[in-house]
């Protein structure tokens, strides 16, 4: 992930984020954390959009 967790997060939160990161990246996406103004974190997930074939 782009940024490590801030202190004060429980171990279960870190484990959950690690699982999400693994699932998202295994499908070709990205997962990152951003600082939120005023405190906290925002989790940003980007997943690829499958390409569907058009009419023949």
Buried (B, 14 or more C-beta within 10 A) or exposed (E): BEEEBEEEEEEEEEEEBEEBBEEBEEEEEBBBBEEEEEEEBEEEEEEEEEEEEEEE
